[in-house]
Amino acid sequence: MTLRAAVEVRRGTFVLDAQLDVDDGEVVAVLGPNGAGKTTLLAALAGLVALDDGMVVLDDAVLEDPVRGVRVSAARRPVGTVFQDGRLFPHLTALENVAFGLRARGVSREDARAQAHSWLDRVGAADVEDHKPDALSGGEAQRVALARVLAPGPRLLLLDEPLSAVDAGARAALRREIARQLRDTAGPRVLVTHDAVDAMALADRLAILEHGRIVQEGTPADVRRRPRSRFAAELVGVNLFRGRARAGVIELDGGGELVAAEAPGGDVFSVVHPHAVALHRHEPEGTPRNAWRSRVESVELVGDRARVQIQGPVPLVAEVTVAAVDELHLSDGGEVWATVKATEVSVYDA
């Protein structure tokens, strides 16, 4: 089973124009800033939003083609969607919610309940099968929603921010459960999320959507190594610059220069990992090839590390130890020197 989709949807001045191909057994995570068109893309695949142009083909069956006048309704598409709020029926128990989709497809009441119980057990929610949605935690509700969608055996599975309404304590466990179910589910799977951790943990491939266009696709490792937009760089936590290289010196579009050990000529992207940025309270000795007098803008603690926002000729995020924050009094702000070895600057064609 494969998904081949070319989706064009126009809403006023906003145009979603994205092509997405997903193979059988593959999980593609669509990421992008707010307003990029992620939810609209998912709704178009589900049949909840009509295409203005393009085509949606699932395993050689055309679900939508405006030119030929083909449009299979959302109710008739072999598509299951897990929404961020679960959308469980409030008057039904967890078991009845899962059985509902099976009954709608002609399964007998007894068999539907038996299959629903089995699916709730598979997703770790059998102990709440008699509870109604208002008695469920966020994590429990999403497990029930996942079981409800998977029970009828959809050929295409869509997940719209499935972890966003779940508290931090339950998030990791539910992420592991979703990953397990995705491994065991056939067909193409599309995940929409704004969370890099969810995308990296669940997806085989990332599609970065910005301003209604997919601007980059690749494995998580590919995007981490060579991001092609500021959003993608922030997503994977690196410093990204664009500029023009000549003889190992990159003149940055935003001003300033970077020196790289190896740099092709012409328009390039350059990446500096935050852990490659060294901070000093005084001008460093020697002749570091990249050194800038800068100021500390902010310090954010992340576990046993700290991300330090530096403002200067070349704005940077540095990652240092908590001990370094104390030793250099970085929380007090003020002037610092930032240095980066030329060998730590990764450069590739723009």
C-alpha positions in Angstrom: 0.0 0.0 0.0 1.3 3.4 -1.0 0.2 7.0 -0.8 0.8 9.4 -3.6 -0.6 12.8 -3.0 -0.3 16.2 -4.7 -2.4 18.6 -2.6 -3.4 22.1 -3.6 -5.8 23.9 -1.3 -6.4 27.7 -1.5 -7.8 29.6 1.4 -7.8 33.3 0.7 -4.2 34.4 0.3 -2.8 31.2 1.7 -2.0 28.4 -0.7 -1.1 24.8 0.3 0.8 23.2 -2.6 2.5 20.1 -1.3 3.5 16.7 -2.7 3.8 13.8 -0.3 4.6 10.2 -1.2 4.6 7.6 1.5 5.5 3.9 1.1 4.0 0.9 2.7 5.2 0.6 6.3 6.8 4.1 6.2 6.1 6.8 8.8 6.5 10.4 7.5 6.4 13.2 10.0 5.3 16.6 8.7 6.7 19.4 10.7 6.5 23.2 10.3 5.7 26.4 12.2 2.2 27.5 13.1 0.2 28.4 10.0 2.4 26.4 7.6 -0.5 24.2 6.5 0.2 21.0 8.4 -3.4 20.4 9.6 -4.8 21.4 6.3 -2.6 18.8 4.6 -3.8 16.1 6.9 -7.5 17.1 6.5 -7.1 17.0 2.7 -5.7 13.5 2.9 -8.6 12.4 5.2 -11.2 14.0 2.8 -12.3 16.6 5.3 -11.1 19.4 3.1 -11.6 19.4 -0.7 -8.7 19.8 -3.1 -8.7 22.8 -5.5 -6.2 20.9 -7.6 -4.0 17.8 -7.4 -4.7 14.2 -6.6 -4.8 11.7 -3.8 -4.1 8.1 -4.7 -4.0 5.3 -2.2 -2.6 2.0 -3.5 -3.6 2.8 -7.1 -7.2 3.8 -6.0 -7.9 7.5 -6.8 -9.5 9.0 -3.7 -9.7 12.5 -5.2 -9.0 14.2 -8.5 -10.8 17.5 -9.1 -10.0 17.6 -12.8 -11.7 14.2 -13.3 -14.5 15.0 -10.9 -13.5 12.2 -8.5 -14.0 12.7 -4.7 -14.4 9.9 -2.3 -16.1 11.2 0.9 -14.2 11.1 4.2 -16.7 8.5 5.5 -15.9 6.2 2.6 -12.1 6.5 2.6 -10.1 3.7 4.2 -8.4 6.3 6.3 -8.0 6.4 10.1 -7.2 9.7 11.9 -6.0 10.1 15.4 -6.8 13.7 16.4 -4.9 15.7 19.1 -8.0 15.9 21.3 -9.0 12.2 20.8 -12.6 13.2 19.8 -14.1 10.3 21.7 -17.9 10.1 21.9 -18.6 11.5 25.4 -21.7 9.3 26.0 -19.9 6.0 25.2 -17.5 4.0 27.3 -14.0 3.4 26.1 -15.0 -0.1 24.9 -18.1 1.3 23.1 -16.0 4.0 21.5 -13.6 1.4 20.0 -16.4 -0.9 19.0 -18.3 1.9 17.2 -16.1 1.9 14.1 -16.3 -1.9 13.8 -20.1 -1.8 14.1 -20.3 0.9 11.4 -18.5 -1.6 9.1 -21.0 -4.3 9.7 -19.3 -6.3 12.5 -21.8 -7.9 14.9 -22.2 -6.4 18.3 -20.6 -9.4 20.1 -17.6 -9.6 17.7 -17.1 -5.8 17.8 -17.0 -5.8 21.6 -14.5 -8.7 21.6 -12.3 -7.0 19.1 -12.5 -3.7 21.0 -11.5 -5.4 24.2 -8.5 -6.9 22.4 -7.4 -3.6 20.9 -7.7 -1.8 24.3 -5.5 -4.5 25.8 -3.0 -4.1 23.0 -2.6 -0.3 23.6 -2.5 -0.8 27.4 -6.0 0.6 28.2 -8.0 -2.5 29.0 -8.4 -1.4 32.6 -10.4 1.6 31.6 -12.7 0.0 29.1 -15.8 0.7 31.2 -14.9 4.4 31.8 -16.4 7.3 29.8 -14.1 9.9 28.3 -14.6 12.4 31.1 -13.1 9.9 33.6 -10.0 9.3 31.5 -6.6 11.1 31.7 -5.2 12.6 28.6 -2.9 9.7 28.0 -5.7 7.1 28.6 -8.0 9.0 26.2 -5.3 9.0 23.4 -4.7 5.3 23.9 -8.5 4.7 23.5 -8.5 7.0 20.4 -5.6 5.1 18.9 -7.3 1.7 19.5 -10.6 3.1 17.9 -8.8 4.2 14.8 -6.7 1.0 14.4 -9.4 -1.5 15.1 -11.1 -1.3 11.6 -7.8 -1.7 9.9 -7.4 1.5 7.9 -5.2 1.4 4.9 -3.8 4.9 5.6 -3.2 6.1 9.2 -3.0 9.8 10.0 -1.9 11.2 13.3 -2.6 14.9 14.1 -0.4 16.0 17.1 -1.3 12.8 19.0 0.8 13.7 22.0 0.1 17.5 22.4 -2.8 17.1 24.9 -0.9 14.6 27.1 0.9 15.7 30.2 4.7 15.3 30.4 4.5 12.3 32.8 2.5 10.2 30.4 4.0 11.5 27.2 7.1 9.2 27.0 5.1 6.0 27.7 2.4 7.0 25.1 5.2 7.8 22.6 6.6 4.3 23.1 3.1 2.8 22.7 2.5 4.7 19.4 5.9 3.7 18.1 5.1 0.0 18.8 1.7 0.2 17.1 3.2 2.0 14.1 5.8 -0.8 13.7 3.0 -3.4 13.8 0.6 -1.5 11.4 0.8 -2.0 7.7 0.3 0.8 5.1 1.5 4.4 4.9 1.5 6.5 8.0 1.6 10.3 8.2 2.3 12.1 11.5 1.8 15.9 11.9 3.7 17.3 14.9 5.5 20.4 16.0 7.7 18.4 18.4 11.1 17.3 17.3 11.4 14.6 19.9 8.1 13.0 18.7 9.2 13.2 15.1 12.7 11.8 15.7 11.3 9.0 17.8 8.4 8.0 15.5 9.3 8.8 11.9 11.4 7.2 9.2 11.4 10.4 7.2 10.7 14.1 7.9 9.0 16.6 5.6 9.5 20.2 6.6 6.5 22.3 5.6 6.8 26.1 5.5 4.4 28.7 4.0 2.4 25.9 2.3 5.4 24.2 0.6 7.6 21.3 1.6 11.0 22.8 1.7 13.0 19.8 2.8 12.6 16.0 3.0 14.9 13.4 4.4 15.7 11.0 7.2 16.0 12.5 10.7 19.8 12.1 10.4 19.8 13.9 7.0 17.9 16.9 8.3 20.0 17.0 11.5 23.2 17.0 9.4 22.1 19.4 6.7 19.0 21.6 7.6 17.9 23.9 4.8 15.8 26.4 6.7 15.9 28.3 10.0 12.9 26.3 11.2 14.6 23.0 10.4 17.8 24.2 12.1 15.9 25.2 15.3 14.1 21.9 15.2 17.3 19.9 15.3 19.0 22.4 17.6 21.9 23.8 15.5 23.0 27.2 14.3 22.4 27.6 10.5 23.8 30.4 8.3 23.5 31.1 4.7 26.1 33.1 2.7 28.6 33.1 -0.1 31.9 31.2 0.3 35.2 32.1 -1.2 38.6 30.7 -0.3 37.3 29.2 2.9 35.6 32.4 4.1 31.8 32.6 4.2 30.3 36.1 4.0 27.0 35.6 5.8 23.7 37.0 4.5 23.0 38.6 7.8 26.4 40.2 8.2 29.6 38.9 9.6 31.9 36.1 8.5 32.7 32.5 9.2 35.9 30.7 8.4 35.6 27.1 7.5 38.4 24.5 7.1 36.6 23.3 3.9 34.1 25.3 1.9 33.0 25.0 -1.7 32.7 28.3 -3.5 29.4 30.0 -4.2 26.1 30.1 -2.2 26.3 27.8 0.8 24.7 26.8 4.0 26.9 26.5 7.1 26.1 24.7 10.3 27.7 25.2 13.7 26.6 22.8 16.5 26.0 24.6 19.8 28.4 22.3 21.6 31.2 23.5 19.2 30.8 27.1 20.5 33.3 28.0 23.3 32.6 30.9 25.6 35.2 33.1 27.4 34.9 36.1 29.6 38.1 37.6 28.2 39.6 37.7 24.7 41.1 34.3 24.1 44.8 33.9 23.6 46.2 32.7 20.4 44.6 33.2 17.0 41.2 31.4 16.9 40.0 31.7 13.3 36.4 32.5 14.4 36.2 34.8 17.4 33.6 37.4 18.2 33.0 39.9 21.0 29.4 39.3 22.0 26.8 39.6 24.7 24.8 36.9 26.6 21.1 37.4 25.8 19.7 34.4 27.7 20.5 31.2 29.5 18.2 28.2 29.4 18.9 25.1 31.5 18.2 21.8 29.8 19.0 18.9 32.1 22.7 19.0 33.0 23.4 21.3 30.1 22.6 25.0 29.3 21.8 26.7 26.0 23.2 30.2 25.9 21.9 32.7 23.4 24.7 35.0 22.2 24.2 38.2 20.3 27.1 39.7 18.3 28.5 40.0 14.8 27.4 36.3 14.4 24.4 35.4 16.6 24.8 32.0 18.1 23.4 29.5 20.5 26.1 27.8 22.6 25.7 24.7 24.6 27.8 24.5 27.8 27.8 22.6 31.1 26.0 23.9 34.1 29.4 24.2 35.8 30.5 26.5 33.0 27.4 28.7 33.6 28.5 29.1 37.2 32.2 29.5 36.5 31.7 32.2 33.9 28.7 33.8 35.7 26.7 33.6 32.4 23.4 34.1 34.2 24.6 37.6 34.9 24.7 38.4 31.2 27.3 40.8 30.0 30.1 40.6 27.5 31.7 37.3 26.4 33.9 36.1 23.6 32.6 33.3 21.5 34.9 31.1 19.5 34.4 28.3 16.9 37.1 26.2 15.4 37.2 26.3 11.6 37.1 22.5 11.5 33.7 22.6 13.4 32.0 24.6 10.6 30.1 22.2 8.3 29.5 23.7 4.8 27.3 22.5 2.0 25.7 23.9 -1.2 22.6 26.1 -0.8 
